[in-house]
Amino acid sequence: MNNIARVIFYTGIFGISIFEIANVFFIMPMPGSQEMRSINLAYFLYTHRWHFRIFFALLIVIGIMNAFSIRHKWLPATLLIIAAAIIYFFNFKMTAENIFRQARNVIFKPMAENTLNVSSNVIGVENNGVVKAYPIQFLAYHHQVQDTVGGKPMMITYCSVCRSGRVYEPNINGRLEKFRLVGMDHYNAMFEDETTKSWWRQATGEAITGPLKGQQLPELASMQLTIRKLFELYPNALVMQIDEASRMRYDSLRRFEQGLSTNKLTRTDSMPWKNKSWVIGVKVGSVNKVYDWNELKNKRLIEDKIGDVPIAIVLSTDGQSFAAFERPSETENFELHNDTLHLQSGLYDFSGRSLTGSSQRLTRINAYQEFWHSWHAFHPDTQKFQ
């Protein structure tokens, strides 16, 4: 009987240790974990975590007296300490929300009070005449900032492992929702909504598991540009400033923003169409198309057709700010002089606004700078511009 009780004790020790590792393994970038199709298993383990913990804890309690009745009490004591260390490490050190904390103080400053380097890249949003911008250097650490712009709630997101920025309306079935970073799947950040505990993919805004699986967050228009270009186009824009509680983390991500990271998850491939090569992804209707960043840097203007829609992708003279627009017609071509767009219908600035007094405005299309492996993973049917 004593031997059976000891077996129960050791089963509980090993069981809870393996469970705590597995509970984090499948949703964090550990060797092999992100190549598996394991999201449903990961969600099952996570949502039933307390059932597993209570079960294994009961096994430990049932057998602990007999486990310590042996002569070499150091063995069960050592295993208990190891199990406790595993529980602590994988719950308080390795979870996504403990590694990447949310901003405590989200502060915005106008151009005259901005303290950030104007060459920094931001994700900008515009609504009801209000323009706000969120530095990629900050977003890459926080992964999301939930804010209100011009009266509309927004969720500005970024995943550094995919180099993908997206802006969503945090609205689920007419209800304003809160989200937290829960981990990643196929190297892309996942968020959990507070109400249903469903998990949502950052790159697509889709719920990939949980009660709301298959639902989609509404995506909003956004732009990626430098702070200098932002203020040039929108002099009254507001830019998110440093949250002092996260300053050290921000400093470590400055090299990432510039494409100089040496981390294997966030590094940059300089050659085209490698896993970590930069691309520009564009979606028009149900058609996805992707463009090599190096080619855009060389040409600064790429004209193309996606489905039935003629488009143009333009790169600013700063080599960082970019935008995509619909062309008025397939036969009407753009010319780019400095950062002014020339068409037969008139002149336009880099935001698509007319420079000739007309109320006409170019139709802007969301375009995303991303790692090639990310765009291809979540848009497997994508066309390549070559």
ZANU-322182 format. One record per residue (C-alpha): residue number from 1; residue in one letter; x, y, z. Coordinates in pm, 1 decimal, always signed. Example, Ala and Ser with C-alpha at 12.3 -4.5 7.8 and 13.67 -1.06 7.14 Angstrom:
<rs>
R  nr rest        X        Y        Z
R   1    A  +1230.0   -450.0   +780.0
R   2    S  +1367.0   -106.0   +714.0
</rs>
This chain:
<rs>
R  nr rest        X        Y        Z
R   1    M     +0.0     +0.0     +0.0
R   2    N   +286.0   +234.2    +86.4
R   3    N   +445.5   +171.3   -254.0
R   4    I   +119.0   +253.3   -433.2
R   5    A    +91.1   +579.9   -237.5
R   6    R   +447.3   +671.7   -336.3
R   7    V   +369.3   +597.2   -701.0
R   8    I    +66.3   +828.4   -672.5
R   9    F   +290.1  +1102.0   -522.4
R  10    Y   +551.4  +1076.5   -797.0
R  11    T   +279.9  +1062.8  -1063.5
R  12    G   +144.5  +1390.9   -925.4
R  13    I   +490.8  +1550.9   -920.9
R  14    F   +578.9  +1450.9  -1275.8
R  15    G   +226.5  +1516.3  -1401.7
R  16    I   +205.2  +1874.8  -1280.1
R  17    S   +559.3  +1950.3  -1400.1
R  18    I   +492.2  +1821.2  -1751.5
R  19    F   +154.4  +1995.2  -1761.7
R  20    E   +296.1  +2337.6  -1665.1
R  21    I   +564.1  +2306.5  -1932.7
R  22    A   +314.3  +2194.0  -2198.7
R  23    N    +69.4  +2469.6  -2101.4
R  24    V   +326.9  +2729.0  -2209.3
R  25    F   +521.8  +2528.9  -2469.5
R  26    F   +249.6  +2531.3  -2735.9
R  27    I   +182.3  +2906.9  -2719.5
R  28    M   +534.2  +3043.4  -2686.8
R  29    P   +826.9  +3036.1  -2935.3
R  30    M   +999.1  +2723.4  -2803.8
R  31    P  +1188.8  +2478.8  -3028.0
R  32    G   +939.1  +2310.5  -3260.0
R  33    S   +628.5  +2448.0  -3091.8
R  34    Q   +531.2  +2702.4  -3357.1
R  35    E   +551.0  +2460.7  -3649.0
R  36    M   +285.0  +2231.3  -3499.2
R  37    R    -86.7  +2251.9  -3567.6
R  38    S   -154.6  +2243.0  -3196.8
R  39    I   -378.1  +2542.0  -3128.2
R  40    N   -679.3  +2333.8  -3021.5
R  41    L   -466.1  +2124.0  -2786.1
R  42    A   -306.7  +2439.7  -2646.3
R  43    Y   -650.4  +2594.7  -2589.7
R  44    F   -778.0  +2276.5  -2420.8
R  45    L   -481.6  +2266.1  -2183.7
R  46    Y   -510.4  +2633.9  -2102.9
R  47    T   -886.9  +2647.5  -2047.0
R  48    H   -877.8  +2336.1  -1826.9
R  49    R   -557.7  +2429.6  -1647.2
R  50    W   -714.4  +2438.7  -1302.0
R  51    H   -868.8  +2093.9  -1347.9
R  52    F   -525.1  +1952.3  -1428.8
R  53    R   -360.6  +2139.3  -1141.6
R  54    I   -614.6  +2029.2   -883.9
R  55    F   -598.2  +1668.6  -1004.2
R  56    F   -218.3  +1647.6   -984.2
R  57    A   -213.8  +1839.3   -652.9
R  58    L   -454.4  +1582.8   -505.2
R  59    L   -223.3  +1301.9   -615.4
R  60    I    +66.4  +1475.1   -440.2
R  61    V   -134.5  +1526.3   -120.4
R  62    I   -259.1  +1164.8   -119.0
R  63    G    +90.2  +1019.3   -144.4
R  64    I   +308.5  +1276.4    +32.0
R  65    M   +315.9  +1112.6   +377.4
R  66    N   +426.2   +778.5   +238.5
R  67    A   +672.3   +943.4     -0.3
R  68    F   +852.2  +1099.2   +298.3
R  69    S   +844.9   +780.2   +505.0
R  70    I  +1146.5   +642.3   +322.1
R  71    R  +1500.3   +672.1   +451.7
R  72    H  +1623.6   +907.3   +178.5
R  73    K  +1379.5  +1193.4   +228.9
R  74    W  +1594.0  +1419.2    +11.3
R  75    L  +1451.9  +1255.7   -303.3
R  76    P  +1083.7  +1356.0   -262.7
R  77    A  +1193.4  +1690.6   -116.0
R  78    T  +1413.2  +1763.0   -417.4
R  79    L  +1137.3  +1668.5   -660.6
R  80    L   +890.7  +1891.7   -475.9
R  81    I  +1132.2  +2184.4   -500.6
R  82    I  +1189.9  +2119.9   -873.5
R  83    A   +814.1  +2101.7   -937.5
R  84    A   +759.2  +2426.3   -745.0
R  85    A  +1035.5  +2595.3   -946.6
R  86    I   +877.8  +2477.8  -1272.8
R  87    I   +535.4  +2604.7  -1162.9
R  88    Y   +680.5  +2943.5  -1072.0
R  89    F   +896.9  +2980.1  -1381.4
R  90    F   +631.7  +2881.6  -1635.7
R  91    N   +357.1  +3087.4  -1469.8
R  92    F   +542.0  +3404.3  -1368.2
R  93    K   +841.5  +3425.8  -1602.7
R  94    M   +749.5  +3256.5  -1930.0
R  95    T   +393.7  +3374.7  -1992.9
R  96    A   +343.9  +3629.7  -2269.2
R  97    E   +168.3  +3890.2  -2054.8
R  98    N   +450.3  +3880.1  -1798.2
R  99    I   +721.4  +3918.4  -2060.3
R 100    F   +540.4  +4184.5  -2264.5
R 101    R   +356.3  +4411.9  -2025.0
R 102    Q    +92.2  +4662.7  -2123.2
R 103    A   +172.2  +5034.6  -2113.2
R 104    R    +87.0  +5189.0  -1777.4
R 105    N    +76.0  +5548.7  -1895.6
R 106    V    -27.7  +5610.8  -2256.6
R 107    I    +69.1  +5973.6  -2312.9
R 108    F    +42.3  +6167.5  -2640.6
R 109    K   +223.7  +6485.7  -2740.4
R 110    P   +181.7  +6724.7  -3034.9
R 111    M   +466.4  +6819.5  -3268.5
R 112    A   +594.6  +7103.2  -3046.5
R 113    E   +626.6  +6873.0  -2743.8
R 114    N   +732.2  +6549.8  -2913.1
R 115    T  +1046.2  +6399.8  -2753.4
R 116    L  +1098.1  +6110.2  -2995.0
R 117    N  +1338.9  +6086.1  -3285.9
R 118    V  +1149.5  +6202.5  -3594.4
R 119    S  +1302.9  +5921.3  -3801.1
R 120    S  +1116.5  +5665.0  -3588.1
R 121    N   +841.9  +5464.6  -3758.7
R 122    V   +484.2  +5477.1  -3636.6
R 123    I   +149.0  +5317.8  -3708.6
R 124    G    -83.8  +5610.2  -3772.3
R 125    V   -464.7  +5622.2  -3763.5
R 126    E   -708.3  +5897.2  -3856.6
R 127    N  -1071.7  +5936.6  -3754.3
R 128    N  -1306.0  +6236.1  -3744.8
R 129    G  -1017.1  +6475.3  -3806.1
R 130    V   -806.2  +6330.3  -3520.7
R 131    V   -471.9  +6168.0  -3606.2
R 132    K   -277.3  +5959.6  -3356.7
R 133    A    +44.0  +5764.5  -3404.9
R 134    Y   +197.4  +5474.2  -3216.2
R 135    P   +574.3  +5412.5  -3245.3
R 136    I   +660.5  +5063.9  -3367.7
R 137    Q   +942.0  +5057.1  -3113.2
R 138    F   +678.2  +5070.7  -2837.9
R 139    L   +417.1  +4850.6  -3005.4
R 140    A   +675.4  +4576.5  -3066.1
R 141    Y   +706.4  +4542.5  -2688.9
R 142    H   +344.6  +4594.5  -2577.6
R 143    H   +197.0  +4413.1  -2882.1
R 144    Q   -120.9  +4618.6  -2843.4
R 145    V   -244.5  +4955.6  -2727.1
R 146    Q   -618.1  +5004.2  -2683.4
R 147    D   -717.5  +5364.9  -2734.1
R 148    T   -990.6  +5595.6  -2864.6
R 149    V   -930.1  +5807.9  -3175.9
R 150    G  -1185.5  +6066.6  -3277.9
R 151    G  -1446.4  +5896.2  -3062.1
R 152    K  -1385.8  +5545.9  -3201.6
R 153    P  -1232.7  +5272.0  -2982.8
R 154    M   -932.7  +5114.0  -3152.7
R 155    M   -688.7  +4833.9  -3087.0
R 156    I   -349.3  +4909.5  -3239.4
R 157    T   -148.8  +4586.6  -3262.6
R 158    Y   +197.8  +4476.1  -3365.8
R 159    C   +386.4  +4145.9  -3370.8
R 160    S   +765.2  +4177.6  -3388.4
R 161    V   +817.8  +3813.0  -3490.3
R 162    C   +598.5  +3872.9  -3797.6
R 163    R   +681.7  +4243.2  -3832.0
R 164    S   +309.2  +4297.6  -3879.6
R 165    G   +104.6  +4599.5  -3772.5
R 166    R   -276.4  +4594.8  -3775.8
R 167    V   -548.7  +4818.9  -3633.3
R 168    Y   -882.7  +4670.6  -3530.0
R 169    E  -1205.1  +4789.7  -3379.2
R 170    P  -1234.9  +4593.1  -3050.9
R 171    N  -1601.8  +4528.1  -3113.8
R 172    I  -1752.1  +4180.3  -3086.9
R 173    N  -2116.9  +4144.3  -3182.0
R 174    G  -2181.8  +4508.0  -3094.6
R 175    R  -1998.4  +4488.1  -2759.8
R 176    L  -1679.1  +4678.5  -2676.7
R 177    E  -1423.5  +4421.9  -2565.3
R 178    K  -1091.9  +4414.7  -2381.4
R 179    F   -803.8  +4192.8  -2488.6
R 180    R   -483.3  +4060.9  -2337.7
R 181    L   -178.8  +3900.9  -2497.2
R 182    V   -194.2  +3527.1  -2434.5
R 183    G    +84.9  +3388.4  -2654.1
R 184    M   +148.1  +3308.4  -3018.5
R 185    D    +55.0  +3057.7  -3286.3
R 186    H   +270.3  +2999.3  -3595.1
R 187    Y   +489.6  +3285.1  -3471.5
R 188    N   +203.5  +3535.1  -3464.9
R 189    A    +72.7  +3705.5  -3151.5
R 190    M   -260.4  +3587.0  -3007.6
R 191    F   -499.4  +3792.5  -2797.6
R 192    E   -768.8  +3664.0  -2561.9
R 193    D  -1094.0  +3854.7  -2523.6
R 194    E  -1208.1  +3913.4  -2167.6
R 195    T  -1566.4  +3790.0  -2207.2
R 196    T  -1558.8  +3462.7  -2403.3
R 197    K  -1186.6  +3380.8  -2363.8
R 198    S  -1157.6  +3313.1  -2738.7
R 199    W   -811.6  +3349.5  -2895.1
R 200    W   -763.6  +3595.7  -3182.2
R 201    R   -480.1  +3606.9  -3437.7
R 202    Q   -303.4  +3943.3  -3466.0
R 203    A   -221.3  +3920.4  -3837.3
R 204    T   -579.1  +3855.1  -3950.7
R 205    G   -808.7  +3958.9  -3663.5
R 206    E   -970.8  +3615.5  -3673.8
R 207    A  -1072.8  +3409.5  -3370.5
R 208    I   -882.1  +3084.3  -3426.8
R 209    T  -1014.0  +2887.9  -3130.3
R 210    G  -1267.4  +2921.8  -2851.6
R 211    P  -1643.4  +2998.7  -2852.1
R 212    L  -1610.3  +3265.8  -3122.4
R 213    K  -1389.5  +3064.3  -3358.0
R 214    G  -1423.2  +3194.2  -3713.7
R 215    Q  -1541.8  +3543.4  -3622.2
R 216    Q  -1349.0  +3845.9  -3743.4
R 217    L  -1259.8  +4176.2  -3577.4
R 218    P  -1338.3  +4477.7  -3800.7
R 219    E  -1011.9  +4611.7  -3944.2
R 220    L   -957.0  +4986.9  -3964.5
R 221    A   -747.2  +5198.5  -4199.4
R 222    S   -387.8  +5256.5  -4089.1
R 223    M    -58.7  +5381.7  -4229.5
R 224    Q   +308.9  +5322.2  -4155.0
R 225    L   +534.6  +5624.8  -4181.1
R 226    T   +802.4  +5817.8  -3997.0
R 227    I   +718.9  +6077.9  -3734.8
R 228    R   +871.3  +6342.6  -3963.2
R 229    K   +639.7  +6244.3  -4249.1
R 230    L   +344.7  +6222.4  -4007.6
R 231    F   +387.6  +6582.0  -3891.4
R 232    E   +449.8  +6697.2  -4247.4
R 233    L   +114.2  +6554.2  -4354.5
R 234    Y    -74.7  +6610.4  -4028.7
R 235    P    +73.5  +6903.4  -3829.8
R 236    N   -185.7  +6855.0  -3552.7
R 237    A   -115.0  +6484.7  -3506.6
R 238    L    -47.6  +6337.5  -3162.3
R 239    V   +230.8  +6084.2  -3103.2
R 240    M   +249.2  +5831.2  -2821.1
R 241    Q   +545.2  +5903.9  -2594.2
R 242    I   +768.5  +5689.5  -2375.0
R 243    D   +609.0  +5500.3  -2087.2
R 244    E   +890.3  +5527.5  -1832.6
R 245    A   +802.3  +5189.6  -1678.6
R 246    S   +897.7  +5024.7  -2009.6
R 247    R  +1191.7  +5241.1  -2117.6
R 248    M  +1452.9  +4964.0  -2091.9
R 249    R  +1239.8  +4735.0  -2306.7
R 250    Y  +1191.3  +5007.3  -2566.8
R 251    D  +1565.4  +5066.6  -2589.0
R 252    S  +1624.1  +4700.8  -2678.5
R 253    L  +1377.4  +4722.9  -2970.3
R 254    R  +1525.9  +5026.4  -3145.3
R 255    R  +1753.0  +4799.5  -3350.7
R 256    F  +1454.5  +4583.3  -3445.4
R 257    E  +1267.7  +4881.8  -3588.2
R 258    Q  +1571.9  +4964.2  -3803.7
R 259    G  +1601.5  +4603.8  -3924.6
R 260    L  +1923.7  +4546.0  -3730.1
R 261    S  +1806.8  +4288.0  -3475.8
R 262    T  +2030.1  +3982.1  -3439.0
R 263    N  +1764.6  +3774.4  -3261.6
R 264    K  +1673.6  +3473.4  -3476.7
R 265    L  +1302.0  +3550.4  -3437.6
R 266    T  +1320.9  +3919.3  -3530.0
R 267    R  +1629.4  +3946.2  -3754.1
R 268    T  +1610.4  +4062.6  -4115.7
R 269    D  +1713.0  +3877.1  -4433.6
R 270    S  +1861.8  +4123.3  -4681.0
R 271    M  +1796.0  +3901.3  -4984.9
R 272    P  +1441.4  +3885.4  -5128.0
R 273    W  +1190.5  +3607.8  -5059.3
R 274    K  +1371.7  +3461.1  -4759.8
R 275    N  +1181.2  +3388.5  -4437.8
R 276    K  +1280.2  +3717.2  -4278.3
R 277    S  +1279.5  +3927.7  -4594.9
R 278    W  +1059.9  +4237.7  -4580.9
R 279    V   +760.1  +4245.7  -4809.6
R 280    I   +462.2  +4473.6  -4865.4
R 281    G   +135.2  +4283.5  -4853.1
R 282    V   -183.8  +4421.8  -5007.2
R 283    K   -534.7  +4278.3  -5007.7
R 284    V   -803.3  +4401.3  -5245.7
R 285    G  -1133.3  +4219.6  -5207.9
R 286    S  -1049.6  +3850.9  -5183.6
R 287    V   -719.5  +3880.9  -5373.2
R 288    N   -385.9  +3901.5  -5190.0
R 289    K    -63.8  +4017.5  -5349.3
R 290    V   +283.9  +4070.5  -5212.3
R 291    Y   +574.8  +4290.9  -5322.0
R 292    D   +945.9  +4269.6  -5245.6
R 293    W  +1058.1  +4557.6  -5022.7
R 294    N  +1396.5  +4577.7  -5195.8
R 295    E  +1227.5  +4631.7  -5532.4
R 296    L  +1005.9  +4903.2  -5386.8
R 297    K  +1313.6  +5075.1  -5240.9
R 298    N  +1481.0  +5069.3  -5581.8
R 299    K  +1180.1  +5192.7  -5779.8
R 300    R   +987.2  +5394.6  -5516.7
R 301    L   +677.3  +5346.4  -5732.9
R 302    I   +518.7  +5015.6  -5833.4
R 303    E   +205.3  +5015.0  -6046.2
R 304    D     +3.7  +4696.0  -6072.3
R 305    K   -342.1  +4547.0  -6087.9
R 306    I   -493.1  +4334.0  -5810.7
R 307    G   -800.3  +4155.8  -5936.2
R 308    D   -979.5  +4420.8  -6137.3
R 309    V   -837.9  +4711.5  -5936.1
R 310    P   -538.7  +4912.7  -6067.2
R 311    I   -317.1  +5016.8  -5777.8
R 312    A     +7.8  +5198.1  -5701.6
R 313    I   +246.9  +5148.2  -5409.9
R 314    V   +474.0  +5440.8  -5331.1
R 315    L   +774.0  +5485.6  -5104.1
R 316    S   +873.7  +5820.9  -4957.6
R 317    T  +1214.1  +5980.3  -5009.5
R 318    D  +1285.6  +5888.6  -4645.2
R 319    G  +1301.6  +5521.8  -4753.9
R 320    Q  +1063.5  +5421.8  -4473.5
R 321    S   +715.6  +5570.5  -4519.9
R 322    F   +496.3  +5395.0  -4775.1
R 323    A   +139.1  +5395.1  -4900.0
R 324    A    -87.1  +5217.5  -5148.7
R 325    F   -361.9  +5378.4  -5355.5
R 326    E   -617.9  +5284.6  -5614.1
R 327    R   -539.4  +5437.0  -5951.9
R 328    P   -833.6  +5623.3  -6107.4
R 329    S   -808.0  +5397.9  -6412.9
R 330    E   -584.6  +5129.3  -6555.2
R 331    T   -456.2  +5367.7  -6821.0
R 332    E   -381.2  +5656.2  -6584.8
R 333    N    -29.6  +5621.2  -6446.6
R 334    F   +130.9  +5782.7  -6145.7
R 335    E   +444.8  +5987.2  -6148.8
R 336    L   +630.0  +6044.6  -5823.2
R 337    H   +833.8  +6363.6  -5781.2
R 338    N   +989.0  +6381.2  -5435.8
R 339    D   +678.5  +6280.5  -5237.5
R 340    T   +418.3  +6442.9  -5462.0
R 341    L   +194.7  +6215.6  -5669.5
R 342    H   +126.7  +6340.3  -6023.2
R 343    L   -176.7  +6220.2  -6215.8
R 344    Q   -375.0  +6358.7  -6507.7
R 345    S   -643.1  +6453.3  -6255.8
R 346    G   -403.4  +6663.4  -6049.4
R 347    L   -136.6  +6660.9  -5778.1
R 348    Y   -169.0  +6473.2  -5448.3
R 349    D    +33.4  +6453.2  -5129.2
R 350    F   +154.6  +6132.1  -4969.5
R 351    S   -174.9  +6086.1  -4784.7
R 352    G   -373.7  +6107.7  -5106.6
R 353    R   -511.3  +6459.1  -5052.3
R 354    S   -538.7  +6694.1  -5349.3
R 355    L   -279.1  +6971.7  -5368.5
R 356    T   -474.3  +7170.1  -5627.2
R 357    G   -768.2  +7277.6  -5414.7
R 358    S   -995.2  +6993.8  -5524.0
R 359    S  -1198.4  +6801.1  -5268.3
R 360    Q  -1112.3  +6483.9  -5457.0
R 361    R   -896.0  +6238.2  -5267.4
R 362    L   -717.4  +5922.9  -5379.0
R 363    T   -858.8  +5602.1  -5237.3
R 364    R   -605.6  +5461.7  -4996.4
R 365    I   -558.1  +5085.9  -4953.4
R 366    N   -418.6  +4923.5  -4641.4
R 367    A    -66.1  +4799.4  -4711.0
R 368    Y   +150.6  +4612.9  -4462.7
R 369    Q   +524.4  +4580.3  -4416.5
R 370    E   +578.3  +4224.4  -4300.5
R 371    F   +821.3  +3933.6  -4294.0
R 372    W   +769.8  +3706.2  -4595.4
R 373    H   +717.9  +3395.8  -4377.1
R 374    S   +432.3  +3570.7  -4196.9
R 375    W   +248.2  +3700.8  -4502.0
R 376    H   +278.0  +3364.3  -4676.4
R 377    A   +165.1  +3168.8  -4369.3
R 378    F   -158.4  +3364.2  -4328.6
R 379    H   -217.7  +3433.3  -4699.3
R 380    P   -113.7  +3102.1  -4857.6
R 381    D   -296.3  +3186.6  -5180.9
R 382    T   -105.2  +3513.3  -5224.4
R 383    Q    +19.8  +3623.6  -5562.9
R 384    K   +378.8  +3746.6  -5596.0
R 385    F   +469.2  +4054.6  -5796.5
R 386    Q   +774.6  +3973.8  -6004.7
</rs>
